[in-house]
Amino acid sequence: MAKLKLGIPKGSLENATIDLFRRAGFNIATSSRSYFPAIDDPEIECMLIRAQEMARYVEDGILDAGLTGLDWVSEVGADVHAVADLIYAKQSFGKVRWVLAVPESSTIQSAKDLEGKIVATELVATTKRYLASYGVTAKVEFSWGATEVKPPELADAIVEVTETGSSLRANKLRIVETVLESNTQLIANKTSWADPWKQRKLQDLKLLLDGAIAALGKVGLMLNVHKDNLATVLAVLPALKRPTVSPLSDGEWFAVNTILDEITVRTFIPRLKEAGGEGIVEYPLNKVIP
């Protein structure tokens, strides 16, 4: 049987990735004693790989495909095929930023002020390119972790990844500039992508993962409404959502079905009830396929 060798990012993205796959219809079971998670698709073979190393293993063909950050693809300059941009992160559904940050008391106001300074980061090559674009020469040191605690004693500035900025603020650091925006990507080895079976498998996977991401933060809402109240009920719902309206068996009643942002449902349900909606049901969504 043909198999797709797929890298799952180990570490900060691991749980979010496994949950995304679950929503997409794939159950992945990990074990602390194994780097080869089980997946309930006999055509896929998974391996846990650090996101920082994923692009290199995909480029070399050890893996057919993998999920990693655009930042790490750029950092190692990997020659891979980008199958999909998957906008999710370990805490939120958006992108992450690599930012230049300095102590709150620092006089540094821009990258141009880093001439001759020390910058600590895990993203060394990208940071060097960024500083070079400003014509700045600085000492860029690789940081093995806990980068936020290094200024001011061990470094003048850091380049660190953030979703919310809370960790930087907790360490009394101030963001100066954004160096790079990143999101998770599904990437493929170019030879694997040229294989018709593997390309089809990856396209199917992209469709399902995109559908799972589209469903994040959304719920389905269905209700019944008498024909006399239909216009009033539809006026309550957002115009751009285009709800599905279907006649029920007695001809006097209609079923209305729509998708809404979960955070807004608490506002709409009371108004729909007032407008004549009955049998209102809210239900979770795993995938939304356009």
C-alpha positions as CSV (number, residue, x, y, z in Angstrom):
1,M,0.0,0.0,0.0
2,A,1.2,3.5,-0.9
3,K,1.9,5.7,2.2
4,L,2.4,9.4,2.7
5,K,5.2,10.1,5.3
6,L,3.9,13.1,7.2
7,G,5.8,15.2,9.8
8,I,3.8,16.5,12.8
9,P,5.5,19.4,14.7
10,K,6.7,18.3,18.1
11,G,6.6,20.9,20.8
12,S,4.5,24.1,21.1
13,L,2.4,23.4,18.0
14,E,1.9,19.7,18.7
15,N,-1.4,19.8,20.6
16,A,-3.0,22.4,18.4
17,T,-2.0,20.4,15.3
18,I,-3.4,17.1,16.7
19,D,-6.6,18.9,17.6
20,L,-6.9,20.4,14.1
21,F,-6.4,17.0,12.5
22,R,-9.2,15.6,14.8
23,R,-11.5,18.3,13.6
24,A,-10.5,17.4,10.0
25,G,-11.5,13.8,10.7
26,F,-8.1,12.2,11.6
27,N,-7.4,10.8,15.0
28,I,-3.7,10.9,16.0
29,A,-2.5,9.2,19.2
30,T,0.9,10.1,20.6
31,S,3.0,8.5,23.2
32,S,5.8,9.9,25.3
33,R,7.9,6.8,24.3
34,S,7.5,7.0,20.6
35,Y,8.2,9.5,17.8
36,F,5.8,7.7,15.5
37,P,2.2,8.6,16.4
38,A,-0.6,6.3,15.4
39,I,-3.1,7.7,12.9
40,D,-6.4,6.1,11.8
41,D,-5.6,6.5,8.1
42,P,-3.6,3.5,6.8
43,E,-2.3,5.6,3.9
44,I,-0.5,8.1,6.2
45,E,2.6,7.4,8.4
46,C,3.3,10.1,11.0
47,M,6.5,11.2,12.6
48,L,7.0,13.8,15.3
49,I,9.7,16.3,14.3
50,R,10.7,19.7,15.8
51,A,9.2,22.5,13.7
52,Q,12.7,24.0,13.5
53,E,14.0,20.9,11.7
54,M,10.9,19.9,9.6
55,A,11.7,21.8,6.4
56,R,15.1,20.2,6.1
57,Y,13.7,16.7,6.5
58,V,11.0,17.5,3.9
59,E,13.5,19.0,1.5
60,D,15.8,15.9,1.8
61,G,12.9,13.5,1.1
62,I,13.0,11.8,4.5
63,L,9.4,13.0,4.8
64,D,7.0,13.5,2.0
65,A,5.3,16.4,3.7
66,G,5.1,18.2,7.1
67,L,3.6,21.0,9.1
68,T,5.9,23.8,10.2
69,G,6.1,27.5,10.4
70,L,6.8,29.7,7.5
71,D,9.5,31.3,9.7
72,W,11.5,28.0,9.9
73,V,11.1,27.4,6.1
74,S,12.6,30.8,5.6
75,E,15.3,30.4,8.2
76,V,16.8,27.4,6.6
77,G,16.1,28.4,3.0
78,A,14.4,25.1,2.3
79,D,13.4,24.4,-1.3
80,V,10.0,22.8,-0.7
81,H,6.5,23.1,-2.2
82,A,4.0,25.1,-0.1
83,V,0.8,23.1,-0.2
84,A,-1.3,25.3,2.2
85,D,-1.2,28.2,4.6
86,L,-2.8,27.0,7.8
87,I,-3.6,30.0,9.9
88,Y,-3.4,28.6,13.4
89,A,-1.0,28.8,16.3
90,K,-0.5,27.3,19.8
91,Q,-2.9,29.8,21.5
92,S,-4.8,31.6,18.9
93,F,-6.3,31.2,15.4
94,G,-4.1,33.9,13.9
95,K,-0.5,34.5,12.8
96,V,2.5,34.9,15.1
97,R,5.1,37.6,15.0
98,W,8.9,37.6,15.4
99,V,9.6,40.9,17.0
100,L,12.6,43.0,17.9
101,A,12.3,43.7,21.6
102,V,14.4,45.7,24.1
103,P,14.2,46.5,27.9
104,E,11.6,49.2,28.6
105,S,14.4,51.5,29.8
106,S,16.5,51.0,26.6
107,T,17.3,53.9,24.4
108,I,17.0,51.7,21.3
109,Q,14.1,52.9,19.1
110,S,14.7,51.1,15.8
111,A,16.8,48.5,14.2
112,K,19.2,51.2,13.1
113,D,20.2,51.7,16.7
114,L,21.6,48.2,17.0
115,E,25.0,48.9,15.3
116,G,27.6,47.1,17.3
117,K,25.1,45.7,19.8
118,I,24.3,42.1,20.8
119,V,21.0,40.5,19.7
120,A,19.9,37.1,21.0
121,T,17.5,35.0,19.1
122,E,16.7,31.5,17.9
123,L,16.0,32.9,14.4
124,V,19.7,33.8,13.6
125,A,19.8,33.8,9.8
126,T,16.5,35.7,9.4
127,T,17.7,38.3,12.0
128,K,21.0,38.8,10.2
129,R,19.1,39.3,6.9
130,Y,16.8,41.8,8.6
131,L,19.6,43.8,10.1
132,A,21.5,43.8,6.9
133,S,18.5,45.3,5.1
134,Y,19.1,48.3,7.4
135,G,22.8,48.3,6.8
136,V,23.4,47.4,10.5
137,T,26.2,45.2,11.7
138,A,25.5,43.6,15.1
139,K,26.5,40.4,16.9
140,V,23.6,37.9,16.5
141,E,23.8,35.1,19.0
142,F,21.9,31.9,19.0
143,S,19.6,31.6,22.0
144,W,18.9,28.1,23.4
145,G,15.7,29.3,25.2
146,A,14.5,31.7,27.8
147,T,15.4,34.5,25.4
148,E,13.2,37.0,27.2
149,V,15.4,37.0,30.3
150,K,18.7,37.8,28.5
151,P,18.4,41.6,28.2
152,P,20.0,43.7,29.4
153,E,22.9,41.7,31.0
154,L,23.4,39.1,28.2
155,A,22.1,41.0,25.2
156,D,21.0,44.5,24.2
157,A,18.0,43.2,22.3
158,I,16.2,40.0,21.3
159,V,14.2,38.8,18.4
160,E,11.5,36.5,19.7
161,V,8.2,35.0,18.6
162,T,5.0,36.2,20.2
163,E,1.3,35.7,19.8
164,T,0.0,38.1,22.5
165,G,3.1,39.9,23.7
166,S,2.2,38.9,27.3
167,S,5.5,37.1,28.0
168,L,7.5,40.1,26.7
169,R,5.5,42.5,28.9
170,A,6.0,40.2,31.9
171,N,9.7,40.4,31.4
172,K,9.6,44.3,31.1
173,L,10.4,44.3,27.4
174,R,9.2,46.7,24.8
175,I,8.5,45.7,21.2
176,V,10.4,47.9,18.8
177,E,9.6,46.4,15.4
178,T,8.1,43.3,13.7
179,V,10.8,41.3,12.0
180,L,8.6,38.6,10.4
181,E,5.0,37.4,10.4
182,S,4.6,33.7,10.3
183,N,1.9,31.0,10.2
184,T,1.9,27.3,9.9
185,Q,2.3,25.8,6.5
186,L,1.8,22.3,5.0
187,I,4.9,21.8,2.9
188,A,5.8,19.0,0.6
189,N,9.0,17.5,-0.9
190,K,9.1,18.6,-4.6
191,T,9.6,15.0,-5.8
192,S,6.7,13.8,-3.6
193,W,4.5,16.6,-4.9
194,A,5.2,15.4,-8.5
195,D,3.9,12.0,-7.6
196,P,0.2,11.9,-8.7
197,W,-1.0,9.7,-5.8
198,K,0.9,11.7,-3.1
199,Q,-0.3,15.0,-4.6
200,R,-3.9,13.9,-4.6
201,K,-3.5,12.7,-1.0
202,L,-2.0,16.1,0.0
203,Q,-4.7,18.0,-1.8
204,D,-7.4,16.0,0.0
205,L,-5.6,16.7,3.3
206,K,-5.4,20.4,2.5
207,L,-9.2,20.6,1.8
208,L,-10.0,18.9,5.1
209,L,-7.6,21.0,7.2
210,D,-8.8,24.2,5.5
211,G,-12.4,23.2,6.3
212,A,-11.4,22.5,10.0
213,I,-9.8,25.9,10.3
214,A,-12.8,27.6,8.6
215,A,-15.0,26.1,11.3
216,L,-12.9,27.3,14.3
217,G,-14.9,29.8,16.4
218,K,-18.1,29.1,14.4
219,V,-21.3,27.2,15.2
220,G,-24.4,26.1,13.3
221,L,-27.8,27.5,14.2
222,M,-31.1,26.1,13.0
223,L,-34.7,27.0,13.9
224,N,-38.3,26.7,12.7
225,V,-40.4,29.7,11.8
226,H,-44.0,30.3,10.7
227,K,-44.2,31.9,7.2
228,D,-45.8,35.0,8.8
229,N,-42.6,35.6,10.8
230,L,-40.0,34.5,8.2
231,A,-39.1,38.0,7.0
232,T,-38.7,39.2,10.6
233,V,-36.5,36.3,11.5
234,L,-34.3,36.8,8.5
235,A,-33.9,40.5,9.2
236,V,-32.4,39.6,12.6
237,L,-29.6,37.5,11.0
238,P,-26.5,39.0,9.4
239,A,-27.3,39.8,5.7
240,L,-24.0,38.4,4.4
241,K,-24.5,34.9,6.0
242,R,-27.2,33.9,3.5
243,P,-29.1,31.4,5.6
244,T,-30.7,28.3,4.0
245,V,-34.5,28.4,4.1
246,S,-36.4,25.2,3.5
247,P,-40.1,24.6,3.6
248,L,-41.4,22.1,6.1
249,S,-44.1,19.4,5.3
250,D,-47.2,21.4,6.3
251,G,-46.3,24.4,4.0
252,E,-47.0,26.9,6.8
253,W,-43.5,26.6,8.4
254,F,-39.9,26.9,7.3
255,A,-36.6,25.6,8.6
256,V,-33.8,28.2,8.7
257,N,-30.2,27.0,8.9
258,T,-27.1,29.3,9.1
259,I,-23.5,29.5,10.4
260,L,-22.5,32.2,12.8
261,D,-19.5,33.3,14.8
262,E,-19.9,31.5,18.2
263,I,-19.3,34.7,20.2
264,T,-22.3,36.4,18.5
265,V,-24.8,33.6,19.0
266,R,-25.7,34.8,22.6
267,T,-26.9,38.0,21.0
268,F,-28.9,36.5,18.2
269,I,-30.8,33.7,20.0
270,P,-32.9,36.0,22.2
271,R,-33.7,38.3,19.2
272,L,-34.6,35.2,17.0
273,K,-37.0,34.0,19.7
274,E,-38.6,37.4,20.0
275,A,-39.0,37.4,16.2
276,G,-41.0,34.2,16.2
277,G,-38.2,31.5,15.9
278,E,-39.0,28.2,17.5
279,G,-37.1,25.0,18.2
280,I,-33.8,26.9,18.1
281,V,-30.8,24.5,18.1
282,E,-27.1,25.5,18.3
283,Y,-24.6,22.8,17.2
284,P,-20.8,22.6,16.9
285,L,-19.0,22.4,13.6
286,N,-15.9,20.4,12.7
287,K,-15.5,21.5,9.1
288,V,-16.8,24.2,6.8
289,I,-16.1,23.5,3.2
290,P,-16.9,26.4,0.8
